[in-house]
Amino acid sequence: MGESWEELYDYEKWSIYALMGISLAFFAALGLDSLDVNNPLTEMVMEFYIEPVLNDAGSDAGYNEVNTITYAIVLALFVAALSAWLRFLEIDPSEATILALLPYVLWASLGEVVEDAQMFDATLAPFFVSPGIHFQTAFWVVVAGAVGYSISSNEMDSEDKDRTIEVTSSIMILAQFFLYGSSISGSDVVAGGIDLSTFAVIGISTAFLPWFFRESTRYFTHVQRAVYFVGLGGSLVFFGALSSYAASVPDDNLVLWPLLLVIGVPVLICMSMYSRGIQSASTLSSHGLVAGVLPLGMTEDDYDALTDSPQKELLESNRKTAVMAYPVVFLAVSGQILDGLATWIGIDYFGYQEKHLLSAEIIELLDSAFGFTLIKASLGVVIWYFFAIANFENRQQHLRLLVGLMMLVVGMAPGLRDVGRLVIGV
């Protein structure tokens, strides 16, 4: 296990305190509401948080200035608090962790598109809009990670651990299929004539996914493998539901060309950044270095004070290109561009409206959806520059990953949702 409470950074402690306070206030408001006690706290929670979520499930905009600012603050607090928790558990802080978590961006996006298509019944639909979708996604990450962590800590041999990971991952994937499948099969839209045969075939087939991807994940830790399998399997469950939906609508309602642009351009950007930076990244790696991560025991003040250090010279001469080859960077950059492209196409070519307040204000200010795309591309450059110049202490490697993941999620997730809606016409 990792460190004690006293060894945490001050910002980590204050983040944990703040999250505890916010949670206490939220559940106190719900408790007072259940007791029919009129109070301003409950009224505020209902007006700005609960009712917008319920309205969003009914296709009305669920964002206002208060909950938008709150979600942003809570997300930042979670990043700081989770970095401490992951360090305590000694979770691998390498780029492989970002790749293991990547399927959950797709999981959340596809789940929201299923909800947009009104394929969930009234019980589950509210859990697939913000902030419920984020807590649901986190739930599966934590459950899969906890199972993987428990198995990795067991005293069985490596092959037995691999088999146990595969079996338990399959069980959790099937649990998602039956849980969400029961809701989907009971929805009014499905009752109106959607054939779920494709959904059933894809959903059941996902049980074999851990064996199919056994070799491609051999460099993952057991925790990463469990998280990756469960997230990818759940994503395919939702993809199966959307496939059944797409098969039931007229062909002229299906539009595939947005996928080529919205997915194709970011993929090319990822490939270009990786090829541009891999040589520098490999050079640093051969010396046991990662661009932006300081050697063990060194603070940023110590690093700045170095004047005649071959190690520092090597880092400084390679860092701006090396970071391009790191998934935490090129995925975050491409995610912003993906979101910008999806928003532009959705508004200018399909008549959609932007419901996120800040994005809508930017579009209104620029009087151009394509201008918003350029802003998102510029934000991608800022993200690259941040990782190119930032120095994280060795103990802050988890914070580095989570900062990149946050930037990735806020860009790629809404972009994937938007393009998914465009394709099936919802």
DAJO-V650640 format. One record per helix or strand of 2 or more residues. SS is the DSSP state (a for helix, b for strand). FROM is the first residue (numbers start at 0). LEN is the number of residues. If there is no record, write none. Layout:
# DAJO-V650640
ss=SS from=FROM len=LEN
ss=SS from=FROM len=LEN
This chain:
# DAJO-V650640
ss=a from=4 len=3
ss=a from=9 len=25
ss=a from=39 len=18
ss=a from=64 len=24
ss=a from=94 len=22
ss=a from=121 len=7
ss=a from=131 len=21
ss=a from=157 len=28
ss=a from=187 len=4
ss=a from=196 len=16
ss=a from=214 len=3
ss=a from=221 len=27
ss=a from=250 len=3
ss=a from=256 len=6
ss=a from=263 len=23
ss=a from=299 len=6
ss=a from=309 len=16
ss=a from=326 len=24
ss=a from=356 len=10
ss=a from=368 len=21
ss=a from=393 len=31
